[in-house]
Amino acid sequence: MSAKKYSVVVLGAGKRGKLHAELFHQNDRFDLVGICDLDNERLQSLAATTGNPATYNDAAKMLQETKPDIFCFCTPPALRLNLFKLGADHNVKVIAYEKPMAMSISEALDIMKIAREKGIKTVVSHQHKYGEHYQQVKQIIDSGKLGRIHTVYGHCWGWYLHMATHIMDYIRFMNNNAEAEWIIGQVHGREKLTDNHPSPDWAGGFIQFVNGVRGIVEIGALSPDVPEVEYSWHKGRIGVQGTEGFAEILIGGDWRAVTKEGTVSGPGKFDYQHDQGGYIADIALWLDGVKEHPCNGESTYKGFELAMGLLRSAAQRQLVKFPLGPGEPEIEAIAKAIPEVSLTGA
Ligand SMILES: NC(=O)c1ccc[n+]([C@@H]2O[C@H](COP(=O)([O-])OP(=O)(O)OC[C@H]3O[C@@H](n4cnc5c(N)ncnc54)[C@H](O)[C@@H]3O)[C@@H](O)[C@H]2O)c1
C-alpha cells in the first residue's frame, strides 16, 4: 500500500516560498494544490517549476477552495498572526512557516494559544540542524565523549531578527532542548531598526539553563569573524564545551571535536536543498504519527522566548526570568533604550 499523501498550499513566491513549494512538489508524500502571491510574475514563474498548481492572489480564497492539510507561508515577519488565524479558521492540520515565528512575545503567545486550542501542528524553519556538521556534533555530545557539558555558545553576523532564533534553536538542540531559567542581554546600534527584520546592530547575552549549562550568544555586526568562511551570512559558529573536550560547527561548513581520544573533524555545508528537503519530509512523518518534527512549534517557541528575553533584558537593564508573559513589543522597547547617538563611536 502506498503511503498517504498530504495536500499542501504555499503562500509567498519569494526566495523561501519558491524553495518550499519546489521541495513539496518534488516529494511524493505531498500534493501541492495551490500557491499564492501578490506578485503575478513571481507566481507564474513558480507555477512553471511546481507542476502548475492552482494560483491565487488571495490567501483566504486559496484555503477555501483547496482545503489543504498543510498551509505553508513564507513572508516577511510582520505577516504572521493574521495568516496563522486564517489557516486555523480553515481547519488545516499543519501550519509551516518561516522564522522568526513572530515580532514579539505577545504575538507568539497568541499564535501558540490558537495552535494549542485547535490542535494544529506547527513547524518553523530552523532547518540548518539537518546539516551533516550539526548531526555529527550532536552525536558526539550524545556519546558522552565530551563529558559533562557545561557551556554552549553561538555567534554570527547578520540581522538579529534574521539570525537570533536560528542561533537559539541550535544551542538548545546541542543542550538537549533544556529549559532556560534566565537571561541577561545587551544591545548596541540603531542602524538596522528600520529594516523589515528590525534589529539592534549587535546583541549579546548569557543564558542559564535549568540543567546547569551556561549559554553564550552574540548576533550582529560586532560578533567575531569566522575567517574560515567567506560568505558573510554563513560566518557563524555553534560550540559546546564539556569536562572532557569540546566540539564546534561552522555554520558555513565543517566541524571538529577534541576529546580524550584525540581530534576528529569532518565536512559539512550550508545546503538549503538538503536541509529543507529533510525538514519537509519530516512534516509527512509527523502527520503519519511516526515522529515529532524537530522544528515543532513548542520547541521553536522556547528558542523565540530566548531571543526576545535577551532584548527585554537589554531594554530593562536587568536579568529576565522565564517563562515570559506578554508585554511591550521587544523591538519597540529596545528602540527606546538604545541611544540616538552612539556614545562610543562604534
Ligand atoms: N529559514 C531560513 O534559513 C531562512 C532564510 C532566509 C529567509 N528566511 C525567512 O523567510 C521569510 C521570507 O523571506 P523571503 O526572502 O522569501 O521574502 P521575500 O520578500 O522574497 O518573499 C515574500 C513573498 O511573499 C509575498 N507576500 C507578502 N505578503 C503577501 C500576502 N498577503 N499574500 C500573498 N503573498 C504575499 C511577497 O509578494 C513576496 O513574493 C522571512 O521571514 C525570512 O526571515 C528564512
The ligand as an SDF file (V2000), in Angstrom:
LIG
                    3D

 44 48  0  0  0  0  0  0  0  0999 V2000
   14.9800   29.5280    7.3050 N   0  0  0  0  0  0  0  0  0  0  0  0
   15.9090   30.1480    6.6330 C   0  0  0  0  0  0  0  0  0  0  0  0
   17.0440   29.6870    6.5110 O   0  0  0  0  0  0  0  0  0  0  0  0
   15.5970   31.4860    6.0010 C   0  0  0  0  0  0  0  0  0  0  0  0
   16.4760   32.0810    5.1060 C   0  0  0  0  0  0  0  0  0  0  0  0
   16.1350   33.3350    4.5550 C   0  0  0  0  0  0  0  0  0  0  0  0
   14.9480   33.9460    4.9180 C   0  0  0  0  0  0  0  0  0  0  0  0
   14.1200   33.3340    5.8130 N   0  0  0  0  0  0  0  0  0  0  0  0
   12.8300   33.9510    6.2220 C   0  0  0  0  0  0  0  0  0  0  0  0
   11.8580   33.7250    5.2290 O   0  0  0  0  0  0  0  0  0  0  0  0
   10.8750   34.7340    5.2510 C   0  0  0  0  0  0  0  0  0  0  0  0
   10.5880   35.1730    3.8110 C   0  0  0  0  0  0  0  0  0  0  0  0
   11.7980   35.5430    3.1980 O   0  0  0  0  0  0  0  0  0  0  0  0
   11.9050   35.7070    1.6010 P   0  0  0  0  0  0  0  0  0  0  0  0
   13.3430   36.0630    1.3570 O   0  0  0  0  0  0  0  0  0  0  0  0
   11.3250   34.5550    0.8900 O   0  0  0  0  0  0  0  0  0  0  0  0
   10.9800   37.0150    1.3880 O   0  0  0  0  0  0  0  0  0  0  0  0
   10.5070   37.6760    0.0200 P   0  0  0  0  0  0  0  0  0  0  0  0
   10.1830   39.0860    0.3750 O   0  0  0  0  0  0  0  0  0  0  0  0
   11.4870   37.3780   -1.0930 O   0  0  0  0  0  0  0  0  0  0  0  0
    9.1720   36.8780   -0.3570 O   0  0  0  0  0  0  0  0  0  0  0  0
    7.9660   37.0760    0.3060 C   0  0  0  0  0  0  0  0  0  0  0  0
    6.8540   36.9150   -0.7230 C   0  0  0  0  0  0  0  0  0  0  0  0
    5.6090   36.9750   -0.0280 O   0  0  0  0  0  0  0  0  0  0  0  0
    4.6910   37.6760   -0.8370 C   0  0  0  0  0  0  0  0  0  0  0  0
    3.6130   38.1900    0.0220 N   0  0  0  0  0  0  0  0  0  0  0  0
    3.7160   39.0930    1.0070 C   0  0  0  0  0  0  0  0  0  0  0  0
    2.5150   39.3030    1.5640 N   0  0  0  0  0  0  0  0  0  0  0  0
    1.6390   38.5160    0.9200 C   0  0  0  0  0  0  0  0  0  0  0  0
    0.2400   38.2730    1.0420 C   0  0  0  0  0  0  0  0  0  0  0  0
   -0.5040   38.9110    1.9490 N   0  0  0  0  0  0  0  0  0  0  0  0
   -0.3340   37.3880    0.2050 N   0  0  0  0  0  0  0  0  0  0  0  0
    0.3970   36.7550   -0.7240 C   0  0  0  0  0  0  0  0  0  0  0  0
    1.7240   36.9340   -0.8830 N   0  0  0  0  0  0  0  0  0  0  0  0
    2.3350   37.7950   -0.0730 C   0  0  0  0  0  0  0  0  0  0  0  0
    5.5190   38.7840   -1.4860 C   0  0  0  0  0  0  0  0  0  0  0  0
    4.9070   39.2980   -2.6500 O   0  0  0  0  0  0  0  0  0  0  0  0
    6.8310   38.0320   -1.7780 C   0  0  0  0  0  0  0  0  0  0  0  0
    6.8450   37.4750   -3.0800 O   0  0  0  0  0  0  0  0  0  0  0  0
   11.4100   35.8260    6.1890 C   0  0  0  0  0  0  0  0  0  0  0  0
   10.7450   35.7320    7.4240 O   0  0  0  0  0  0  0  0  0  0  0  0
   12.8810   35.4550    6.3870 C   0  0  0  0  0  0  0  0  0  0  0  0
   13.3750   35.7670    7.6720 O   0  0  0  0  0  0  0  0  0  0  0  0
   14.4120   32.1170    6.3340 C   0  0  0  0  0  0  0  0  0  0  0  0
  1  2  1  0
  2  3  2  0
  2  4  1  0
  4  5  1  0
  4 44  2  0
  5  6  2  0
  6  7  1  0
  7  8  2  0
  8  9  1  0
  8 44  1  0
  9 10  1  0
  9 42  1  0
 10 11  1  0
 11 12  1  0
 11 40  1  0
 12 13  1  0
 13 14  1  0
 14 15  2  0
 14 16  1  0
 14 17  1  0
 17 18  1  0
 18 19  2  0
 18 20  1  0
 18 21  1  0
 21 22  1  0
 22 23  1  0
 23 24  1  0
 23 38  1  0
 24 25  1  0
 25 26  1  0
 25 36  1  0
 26 27  1  0
 26 35  1  0
 27 28  2  0
 28 29  1  0
 29 30  1  0
 29 35  2  0
 30 31  1  0
 30 32  2  0
 32 33  1  0
 33 34  2  0
 34 35  1  0
 36 37  1  0
 36 38  1  0
 38 39  1  0
 40 41  1  0
 40 42  1  0
 42 43  1  0
M  CHG  2   8   1  16  -1
M  END
$$$$
